[in-house]
Protein backbone atom coordinates (compact mmCIF):
# COMPACT_ATOMS: atom_id res chain seq x y z
CA UNK A 1 0.00 0.00 0.00
CA UNK A 2 1.16 3.56 -0.74
CA UNK A 3 2.28 5.73 2.16
CA UNK A 4 -0.10 8.63 2.88
CA UNK A 5 1.19 12.04 1.70
CA UNK A 6 1.69 14.50 4.54
CA UNK A 7 0.22 18.02 4.27
CA UNK A 8 2.60 20.80 5.23
CA UNK A 9 1.53 23.90 7.16
CA UNK A 10 1.81 26.02 3.99
CA UNK A 11 -0.38 23.56 2.07
CA UNK A 12 -2.89 23.53 4.93
CA UNK A 13 -3.09 27.32 4.90
CA UNK A 14 -3.60 27.23 1.13
CA UNK A 15 -6.95 25.51 1.86
CA UNK A 16 -8.10 28.77 3.45
CA UNK A 17 -8.70 29.94 -0.11
CA UNK A 18 -12.05 28.15 0.11
CA UNK A 19 -12.92 30.21 3.19
CA UNK A 20 -11.96 33.42 1.38
CA UNK A 21 -14.36 32.48 -1.41
CA UNK A 22 -17.14 31.85 1.13
CA UNK A 23 -16.39 35.14 2.91
CA UNK A 24 -16.44 37.04 -0.39
CA UNK A 25 -19.77 35.48 -1.33
CA UNK A 26 -21.27 36.46 2.02
CA UNK A 27 -19.89 40.00 1.74
CA UNK A 28 -20.99 40.62 -1.87
CA UNK A 29 -24.50 39.24 -1.41
CA UNK A 30 -24.99 40.57 2.17
CA UNK A 31 -25.63 37.09 3.58
CA UNK A 32 -24.57 38.10 7.09
CA UNK A 33 -22.46 34.96 7.50
CA UNK A 34 -18.97 36.47 7.70
CA UNK A 35 -18.80 36.25 11.51
CA UNK A 36 -20.11 32.67 11.59
CA UNK A 37 -17.70 31.59 8.84
CA UNK A 38 -14.78 33.13 10.73
CA UNK A 39 -15.73 31.52 14.04
CA UNK A 40 -16.40 28.20 12.34
CA UNK A 41 -12.98 28.29 10.68
CA UNK A 42 -11.19 29.09 13.94
CA UNK A 43 -13.08 26.36 15.77
CA UNK A 44 -12.35 23.85 13.01
CA UNK A 45 -8.61 24.43 13.31
CA UNK A 46 -8.46 24.65 17.11
CA UNK A 47 -10.84 21.79 17.92
CA UNK A 48 -9.39 19.34 15.40
CA UNK A 49 -5.77 20.07 16.39
CA UNK A 50 -6.75 19.70 20.06
CA UNK A 51 -8.50 16.42 19.32
CA UNK A 52 -5.44 15.27 17.35
CA UNK A 53 -3.12 15.85 20.31
CA UNK A 54 -5.61 14.24 22.72
CA UNK A 55 -5.99 11.17 20.52
CA UNK A 56 -2.24 10.87 20.15
CA UNK A 57 -1.91 10.84 23.93
CA UNK A 58 -4.79 8.40 24.41
CA UNK A 59 -3.48 5.99 21.77
CA UNK A 60 -0.16 5.85 23.58
CA UNK A 61 -1.67 5.38 27.04
CA UNK A 62 -4.54 2.99 26.08
CA UNK A 63 -6.40 3.88 29.28
CA UNK A 64 -10.06 2.85 29.60
CA UNK A 65 -10.88 5.83 31.80
CA UNK A 66 -9.29 8.28 29.37
CA UNK A 67 -11.31 6.83 26.50
CA UNK A 68 -14.55 6.98 28.49
CA UNK A 69 -13.74 10.53 29.64
CA UNK A 70 -13.19 11.73 26.09
CA UNK A 71 -16.43 10.07 25.04
CA UNK A 72 -18.28 11.81 27.90
CA UNK A 73 -16.82 15.19 26.91
CA UNK A 74 -17.98 14.63 23.33
CA UNK A 75 -21.54 13.84 24.48
CA UNK A 76 -21.67 16.87 26.79
CA UNK A 77 -20.37 19.11 24.01
CA UNK A 78 -23.03 17.75 21.67
CA UNK A 79 -25.69 18.48 24.28
CA UNK A 80 -24.60 22.12 24.50
CA UNK A 81 -24.74 22.41 20.70
CA UNK A 82 -28.28 20.98 20.71
CA UNK A 83 -29.21 23.40 23.50
CA UNK A 84 -27.81 26.28 21.46
CA UNK A 85 -29.98 25.42 18.49
CA UNK A 86 -33.16 24.52 20.43
CA UNK A 87 -33.85 27.69 22.37
CA UNK A 88 -36.67 26.30 24.51
CA UNK A 89 -37.16 27.68 28.02
CA UNK A 90 -40.56 26.35 29.11
CA UNK A 91 -39.93 22.61 28.86
CA UNK A 92 -37.16 20.89 30.83
CA UNK A 93 -35.71 18.68 28.12
CA UNK A 94 -31.97 18.88 28.83
CA UNK A 95 -31.52 16.08 31.41
CA UNK A 96 -33.60 13.37 29.66
CA UNK A 97 -31.97 14.32 26.37
CA UNK A 98 -28.48 14.01 27.87
CA UNK A 99 -29.18 10.65 29.50
CA UNK A 100 -30.71 9.25 26.32
CA UNK A 101 -27.80 10.50 24.22
CA UNK A 102 -25.23 9.06 26.64
CA UNK A 103 -26.81 5.60 26.90
CA UNK A 104 -27.75 5.31 23.23
CA UNK A 105 -24.43 6.53 21.85
CA UNK A 106 -22.37 4.42 24.26
CA UNK A 107 -24.37 1.27 23.48
CA UNK A 108 -24.03 1.88 19.73
CA UNK A 109 -20.27 2.50 19.86
CA UNK A 110 -19.83 -0.54 22.14
CA UNK A 111 -21.87 -2.76 19.80
CA UNK A 112 -19.89 -1.69 16.74
CA UNK A 113 -16.39 -1.86 18.23
CA UNK A 114 -16.93 -4.89 20.47
CA UNK A 115 -19.22 -7.10 18.37
CA UNK A 116 -19.23 -6.05 14.71
CA UNK A 117 -15.56 -5.10 14.41
CA UNK A 118 -14.68 -7.49 17.25
CA UNK A 119 -11.73 -5.49 18.52
CA UNK A 120 -10.17 -6.42 21.88
CA UNK A 121 -10.44 -4.60 24.20
CA UNK A 122 -13.77 -3.10 23.15
CA UNK A 123 -12.65 0.39 24.17
CA UNK A 124 -9.60 0.43 21.87
CA UNK A 125 -9.48 4.20 21.15
CA UNK A 126 -8.60 3.66 17.46
CA UNK A 127 -12.09 2.22 16.97
CA UNK A 128 -14.27 3.31 19.91
CA UNK A 129 -13.59 7.07 19.71
CA UNK A 130 -14.12 7.42 15.92
CA UNK A 131 -17.27 5.26 16.07
CA UNK A 132 -18.60 7.27 19.00
CA UNK A 133 -17.73 10.54 17.31
CA UNK A 134 -19.59 9.67 14.13
CA UNK A 135 -22.66 8.53 16.09
CA UNK A 136 -22.67 11.64 18.27
CA UNK A 137 -22.15 14.08 15.40
CA UNK A 138 -24.83 12.63 13.18
CA UNK A 139 -27.47 11.98 15.84
CA UNK A 140 -26.86 15.37 17.47
CA UNK A 141 -27.97 17.19 14.33
CA UNK A 142 -30.99 14.93 13.90
CA UNK A 143 -32.00 15.43 17.51
CA UNK A 144 -31.74 19.21 17.28
CA UNK A 145 -33.93 19.24 14.17
CA UNK A 146 -36.53 16.94 15.73
CA UNK A 147 -36.73 18.86 19.02
CA UNK A 148 -36.98 22.24 17.30
CA UNK A 149 -39.71 20.86 15.03
CA UNK A 150 -41.66 19.35 17.95
CA UNK A 151 -41.70 22.56 20.00
CA UNK A 152 -42.46 24.79 17.01
CA UNK A 153 -45.33 22.67 15.69
CA UNK A 154 -46.88 22.23 19.13
CA UNK A 155 -47.00 26.01 19.46
CA UNK A 156 -48.28 26.61 15.94
CA UNK A 157 -50.93 23.89 16.19
CA UNK A 158 -51.76 24.44 19.84
CA UNK A 159 -55.42 25.23 19.17
CA UNK A 160 -55.85 22.11 17.04
CA UNK A 161 -54.22 19.93 19.72
CA UNK A 162 -56.42 21.45 22.41
CA UNK A 163 -59.53 20.85 20.29
CA UNK A 164 -58.59 17.16 19.97
CA UNK A 165 -58.08 16.98 23.74
CA UNK A 166 -61.47 18.57 24.29
CA UNK A 167 -63.08 15.96 22.05
CA UNK A 168 -61.69 13.14 24.18
CA UNK A 169 -58.30 12.36 22.68
CA UNK A 170 -55.37 11.78 25.02
CA UNK A 171 -52.12 13.70 24.60
CA UNK A 172 -50.60 10.95 22.45
CA UNK A 173 -53.50 10.96 19.99
CA UNK A 174 -53.75 14.76 19.95
CA UNK A 175 -50.08 15.21 19.10
CA UNK A 176 -49.50 12.10 17.01
CA UNK A 177 -49.01 13.93 13.69
CA UNK A 178 -46.64 16.45 15.23
CA UNK A 179 -44.68 13.66 16.92
CA UNK A 180 -44.23 11.69 13.70
CA UNK A 181 -43.32 14.76 11.64
CA UNK A 182 -40.64 15.75 14.16
CA UNK A 183 -38.97 12.33 14.06
CA UNK A 184 -39.20 12.17 10.27
CA UNK A 185 -37.59 15.61 9.95
CA UNK A 186 -34.66 14.47 12.09
CA UNK A 187 -34.13 11.17 10.29
CA UNK A 188 -34.47 12.30 6.68
CA UNK A 189 -30.83 13.55 6.36
CA UNK A 190 -29.47 10.16 7.49
CA UNK A 191 -31.76 8.27 5.13
CA UNK A 192 -30.87 10.60 2.24
CA UNK A 193 -27.20 9.96 2.98
CA UNK A 194 -27.80 6.21 2.55
CA UNK A 195 -29.49 6.91 -0.79
CA UNK A 196 -26.53 8.86 -2.14
CA UNK A 197 -23.53 7.15 -0.58
CA UNK A 198 -21.14 5.68 -3.14
CA UNK A 199 -23.11 7.24 -5.97
CA UNK A 200 -23.31 10.95 -5.18
CA UNK A 201 -20.52 11.18 -2.61
CA UNK A 202 -17.78 9.21 -0.87
CA UNK A 203 -18.03 9.62 2.92
CA UNK A 204 -15.17 11.03 4.96
CA UNK A 205 -14.29 7.82 6.79
CA UNK A 206 -14.07 5.78 3.60
CA UNK A 207 -12.08 8.53 1.87
CA UNK A 208 -9.69 8.70 4.82
CA UNK A 209 -9.10 4.97 4.84
CA UNK A 210 -8.45 4.91 1.08
CA UNK A 211 -6.07 7.87 1.38
CA UNK A 212 -4.28 6.00 4.17
CA UNK A 213 -3.74 3.07 1.83
CA UNK A 214 -6.51 0.71 2.95
CA UNK A 215 -7.96 -1.68 0.38
CA UNK A 216 -11.14 0.02 -0.96
CA UNK A 217 -13.11 -3.20 -0.48
CA UNK A 218 -12.24 -3.17 3.23
CA UNK A 219 -13.03 0.56 3.47
CA UNK A 220 -16.44 -0.11 1.91
CA UNK A 221 -17.30 -2.68 4.60
CA UNK A 222 -16.46 -0.20 7.34
CA UNK A 223 -18.50 2.50 5.63
CA UNK A 224 -21.54 0.24 5.33
CA UNK A 225 -21.36 -0.47 9.06
CA UNK A 226 -21.10 3.26 9.73
CA UNK A 227 -24.10 4.15 7.58
CA UNK A 228 -26.28 1.51 9.23
CA UNK A 229 -25.02 2.50 12.68
CA UNK A 230 -25.88 6.16 12.10
CA UNK A 231 -29.43 5.47 10.97
CA UNK A 232 -30.07 3.08 13.86
CA UNK A 233 -28.68 5.35 16.56
CA UNK A 234 -30.52 8.34 15.12
CA UNK A 235 -33.81 6.46 15.14
CA UNK A 236 -33.43 5.17 18.71
CA UNK A 237 -32.27 8.48 20.15
CA UNK A 238 -34.89 10.55 18.33
CA UNK A 239 -37.80 8.28 19.26
CA UNK A 240 -36.87 7.96 22.94
CA UNK A 241 -36.18 11.69 23.40
CA UNK A 242 -39.35 12.67 21.53
CA UNK A 243 -41.45 10.31 23.68
CA UNK A 244 -40.07 11.78 26.90
CA UNK A 245 -40.11 15.42 25.80
CA UNK A 246 -43.58 15.21 24.27
CA UNK A 247 -44.95 14.00 27.62
CA UNK A 248 -43.30 16.96 29.33
CA UNK A 249 -45.06 19.34 26.94
CA UNK A 250 -48.37 18.35 28.61
CA UNK A 251 -49.41 18.86 32.22
CA UNK A 252 -50.88 16.35 34.67
CA UNK A 253 -54.33 17.09 33.24
CA UNK A 254 -52.91 16.65 29.70
CA UNK A 255 -53.19 20.39 29.02
CA UNK A 256 -50.65 21.92 26.62
CA UNK A 257 -47.92 23.65 28.63
CA UNK A 258 -46.27 25.45 25.72
CA UNK A 259 -47.49 29.00 25.34
CA UNK A 260 -47.10 31.22 22.24
CA UNK A 261 -43.92 33.29 22.16
C-alpha positions in Angstrom: 0.0 0.0 0.0 1.2 3.6 -0.7 2.3 5.7 2.2 -0.1 8.6 2.9 1.2 12.0 1.7 1.7 14.5 4.5 0.2 18.0 4.3 2.6 20.8 5.2 1.5 23.9 7.2 1.8 26.0 4.0 -0.4 23.6 2.1 -2.9 23.5 4.9 -3.1 27.3 4.9 -3.6 27.2 1.1 -6.9 25.5 1.9 -8.1 28.8 3.4 -8.7 29.9 -0.1 -12.0 28.1 0.1 -12.9 30.2 3.2 -12.0 33.4 1.4 -14.4 32.5 -1.4 -17.1 31.8 1.1 -16.4 35.1 2.9 -16.4 37.0 -0.4 -19.8 35.5 -1.3 -21.3 36.5 2.0 -19.9 40.0 1.7 -21.0 40.6 -1.9 -24.5 39.2 -1.4 -25.0 40.6 2.2 -25.6 37.1 3.6 -24.6 38.1 7.1 -22.5 35.0 7.5 -19.0 36.5 7.7 -18.8 36.2 11.5 -20.1 32.7 11.6 -17.7 31.6 8.8 -14.8 33.1 10.7 -15.7 31.5 14.0 -16.4 28.2 12.3 -13.0 28.3 10.7 -11.2 29.1 13.9 -13.1 26.4 15.8 -12.3 23.8 13.0 -8.6 24.4 13.3 -8.5 24.7 17.1 -10.8 21.8 17.9 -9.4 19.3 15.4 -5.8 20.1 16.4 -6.7 19.7 20.1 -8.5 16.4 19.3 -5.4 15.3 17.4 -3.1 15.8 20.3 -5.6 14.2 22.7 -6.0 11.2 20.5 -2.2 10.9 20.1 -1.9 10.8 23.9 -4.8 8.4 24.4 -3.5 6.0 21.8 -0.2 5.9 23.6 -1.7 5.4 27.0 -4.5 3.0 26.1 -6.4 3.9 29.3 -10.1 2.9 29.6 -10.9 5.8 31.8 -9.3 8.3 29.4 -11.3 6.8 26.5 -14.6 7.0 28.5 -13.7 10.5 29.6 -13.2 11.7 26.1 -16.4 10.1 25.0 -18.3 11.8 27.9 -16.8 15.2 26.9 -18.0 14.6 23.3 -21.5 13.8 24.5 -21.7 16.9 26.8 -20.4 19.1 24.0 -23.0 17.7 21.7 -25.7 18.5 24.3 -24.6 22.1 24.5 -24.7 22.4 20.7 -28.3 21.0 20.7 -29.2 23.4 23.5 -27.8 26.3 21.5 -30.0 25.4 18.5 -33.2 24.5 20.4 -33.8 27.7 22.4 -36.7 26.3 24.5 -37.2 27.7 28.0 -40.6 26.4 29.1 -39.9 22.6 28.9 -37.2 20.9 30.8 -35.7 18.7 28.1 -32.0 18.9 28.8 -31.5 16.1 31.4 -33.6 13.4 29.7 -32.0 14.3 26.4 -28.5 14.0 27.9 -29.2 10.6 29.5 -30.7 9.3 26.3 -27.8 10.5 24.2 -25.2 9.1 26.6 -26.8 5.6 26.9 -27.7 5.3 23.2 -24.4 6.5 21.8 -22.4 4.4 24.3 -24.4 1.3 23.5 -24.0 1.9 19.7 -20.3 2.5 19.9 -19.8 -0.5 22.1 -21.9 -2.8 19.8 -19.9 -1.7 16.7 -16.4 -1.9 18.2 -16.9 -4.9 20.5 -19.2 -7.1 18.4 -19.2 -6.1 14.7 -15.6 -5.1 14.4 -14.7 -7.5 17.3 -11.7 -5.5 18.5 -10.2 -6.4 21.9 -10.4 -4.6 24.2 -13.8 -3.1 23.1 -12.6 0.4 24.2 -9.6 0.4 21.9 -9.5 4.2 21.1 -8.6 3.7 17.5 -12.1 2.2 17.0 -14.3 3.3 19.9 -13.6 7.1 19.7 -14.1 7.4 15.9 -17.3 5.3 16.1 -18.6 7.3 19.0 -17.7 10.5 17.3 -19.6 9.7 14.1 -22.7 8.5 16.1 -22.7 11.6 18.3 -22.1 14.1 15.4 -24.8 12.6 13.2 -27.5 12.0 15.8 -26.9 15.4 17.5 -28.0 17.2 14.3 -31.0 14.9 13.9 -32.0 15.4 17.5 -31.7 19.2 17.3 -33.9 19.2 14.2 -36.5 16.9 15.7 -36.7 18.9 19.0 -37.0 22.2 17.3 -39.7 20.9 15.0 -41.7 19.3 17.9 -41.7 22.6 20.0 -42.5 24.8 17.0 -45.3 22.7 15.7 -46.9 22.2 19.1 -47.0 26.0 19.5 -48.3 26.6 15.9 -50.9 23.9 16.2 -51.8 24.4 19.8 -55.4 25.2 19.2 -55.9 22.1 17.0 -54.2 19.9 19.7 -56.4 21.5 22.4 -59.5 20.8 20.3 -58.6 17.2 20.0 -58.1 17.0 23.7 -61.5 18.6 24.3 -63.1 16.0 22.0 -61.7 13.1 24.2 -58.3 12.4 22.7 -55.4 11.8 25.0 -52.1 13.7 24.6 -50.6 11.0 22.4 -53.5 11.0 20.0 -53.8 14.8 20.0 -50.1 15.2 19.1 -49.5 12.1 17.0 -49.0 13.9 13.7 -46.6 16.5 15.2 -44.7 13.7 16.9 -44.2 11.7 13.7 -43.3 14.8 11.6 -40.6 15.8 14.2 -39.0 12.3 14.1 -39.2 12.2 10.3 -37.6 15.6 10.0 -34.7 14.5 12.1 -34.1 11.2 10.3 -34.5 12.3 6.7 -30.8 13.5 6.4 -29.5 10.2 7.5 -31.8 8.3 5.1 -30.9 10.6 2.2 -27.2 10.0 3.0 -27.8 6.2 2.5 -29.5 6.9 -0.8 -26.5 8.9 -2.1 -23.5 7.2 -0.6 -21.1 5.7 -3.1 -23.1 7.2 -6.0 -23.3 10.9 -5.2 -20.5 11.2 -2.6 -17.8 9.2 -0.9 -18.0 9.6 2.9 -15.2 11.0 5.0 -14.3 7.8 6.8 -14.1 5.8 3.6 -12.1 8.5 1.9 -9.7 8.7 4.8 -9.1 5.0 4.8 -8.4 4.9 1.1 -6.1 7.9 1.4 -4.3 6.0 4.2 -3.7 3.1 1.8 -6.5 0.7 3.0 -8.0 -1.7 0.4 -11.1 0.0 -1.0 -13.1 -3.2 -0.5 -12.2 -3.2 3.2 -13.0 0.6 3.5 -16.4 -0.1 1.9 -17.3 -2.7 4.6 -16.5 -0.2 7.3 -18.5 2.5 5.6 -21.5 0.2 5.3 -21.4 -0.5 9.1 -21.1 3.3 9.7 -24.1 4.1 7.6 -26.3 1.5 9.2 -25.0 2.5 12.7 -25.9 6.2 12.1 -29.4 5.5 11.0 -30.1 3.1 13.9 -28.7 5.3 16.6 -30.5 8.3 15.1 -33.8 6.5 15.1 -33.4 5.2 18.7 -32.3 8.5 20.2 -34.9 10.5 18.3 -37.8 8.3 19.3 -36.9 8.0 22.9 -36.2 11.7 23.4 -39.3 12.7 21.5 -41.4 10.3 23.7 -40.1 11.8 26.9 -40.1 15.4 25.8 -43.6 15.2 24.3 -45.0 14.0 27.6 -43.3 17.0 29.3 -45.1 19.3 26.9 -48.4 18.3 28.6 -49.4 18.9 32.2 -50.9 16.3 34.7 -54.3 17.1 33.2 -52.9 16.6 29.7 -53.2 20.4 29.0 -50.6 21.9 26.6 -47.9 23.7 28.6 -46.3 25.4 25.7 -47.5 29.0 25.3 -47.1 31.2 22.2 -43.9 33.3 22.2 
